[in-house]
Structure formats: structure tokens, C-alpha cells
Amino acid sequence: MEGTQAITKTLSANDSGETGAHQAGILVPKEQDILDFFPPLGTEEKNPRHHLPFYDNTGTRWIFAFIYYNNRFFGGTRNEFRLTRMTPYFKGNNLVAGDELILERDKDGRRLIRYKRSKKAGIGKDGVLRLGSQWKVIEI
């Protein structure tokens, strides 16, 4: 593997748990650039997953689950990728809507996690809360 790969996501209130709603992790879009960051998951088995270790800047190891909820292929309706088991990381770092989550993979394949605080936690100049959900690939 050459260089570092990274993807980012601006957290929504749903992602950070601020709405109090229950959801199964943060939605990962089906964009190939984003999915290429994660190990492949197929349709051969129902709801396949990988448990992935990520390390923060203190060296703390976090285990997140990358899951393909694919029950659409088994008589259900869901067909989505999610990154789950992140609530302890979000709460431990007081992440809120508007903060940017950064997931990286270094040249040795080690997964890293960090974040950037939003200046106003997702509040726009007009005072309206913006629920960001944009993922993107970034060059490092």
C-alpha cells in the first residue's frame, strides 16, 4: 500500500446521538471511493461484517464494525453499509453535529481515527443547524 488514505464525514446530530434516536451506526454511502477504504463485504451471507481496529492520537484502540445490512437479498428491504459501535468514541470525545470525523489508513495498513471540531458545531451564519452527512476522500 502506498501513502496514506483517508475519508472524512461531517457528523450529523443523528450520528452523534444528539437526537436521542436509535440508529445502527453511521451510514456509509455506496460510492466506490468511500467503500474502497473498507474491506469488501458481499451478498453471499446475510449482514456480513468486519470488526476493524482504529487507533486515536493517544494510542487508544477502538473496535468499530463495518456492516453491510443486505437483507434485501434475503427477503427484506435493507441494502446499506454502516459503521457501528462508535458511540463510546463519540461520547468520549464529546463529538457533536458539525464535527468532522477523519478515518485514515497509513502506509502500513494501520487504521487511525481523529476528528476536527466545527467552529460552531454545525450552526450556519443564519443560525440554522446544518445536519452534515457528506463523506469525501481526501488526499494527504
Secondary structure in CASP SS format (residue, H / E / C, confidence):
PFRMAT SS
TARGET T0000
AUTHOR 0000-0000-0000
METHOD secondary structure of the structure
MODEL  1
M C 1.00
E C 1.00
G C 1.00
T C 1.00
Q E 1.00
A E 1.00
I E 1.00
T E 1.00
K E 1.00
T E 1.00
L C 1.00
S C 1.00
A H 1.00
N H 1.00
D H 1.00
S H 1.00
G C 1.00
E C 1.00
T C 1.00
G C 1.00
A C 1.00
H C 1.00
Q C 1.00
A C 1.00
G C 1.00
I E 1.00
L E 1.00
V E 1.00
P C 1.00
K C 1.00
E C 1.00
Q H 1.00
D H 1.00
I H 1.00
L H 1.00
D C 1.00
F C 1.00
F C 1.00
P C 1.00
P C 1.00
L C 1.00
G C 1.00
T C 1.00
E C 1.00
E C 1.00
K C 1.00
N C 1.00
P C 1.00
R E 1.00
H E 1.00
H E 1.00
L E 1.00
P E 1.00
F E 1.00
Y E 1.00
D C 1.00
N C 1.00
T C 1.00
G C 1.00
T C 1.00
R E 1.00
W E 1.00
I E 1.00
F E 1.00
A E 1.00
F E 1.00
I E 1.00
Y E 1.00
Y E 1.00
N C 1.00
N H 1.00
R H 1.00
F H 1.00
F H 1.00
G C 1.00
G C 1.00
T C 1.00
R C 1.00
N C 1.00
E E 1.00
F E 1.00
R E 1.00
L E 1.00
T E 1.00
R C 1.00
M C 1.00
T H 1.00
P H 1.00
Y H 1.00
F H 1.00
K H 1.00
G H 1.00
N C 1.00
N C 1.00
L C 1.00
V C 1.00
A C 1.00
G C 1.00
D C 1.00
E E 1.00
L E 1.00
I E 1.00
L E 1.00
E E 1.00
R E 1.00
D C 1.00
K C 1.00
D C 1.00
G C 1.00
R C 1.00
R E 1.00
L E 1.00
I E 1.00
R E 1.00
Y E 1.00
K E 1.00
R C 1.00
S C 1.00
K C 1.00
K C 1.00
A C 1.00
G C 1.00
I E 1.00
G C 1.00
K C 1.00
D C 1.00
G C 1.00
V C 1.00
L E 1.00
R C 1.00
L C 1.00
G C 1.00
S C 1.00
Q C 1.00
W E 1.00
K E 1.00
V E 1.00
I E 1.00
E E 1.00
I C 1.00
END
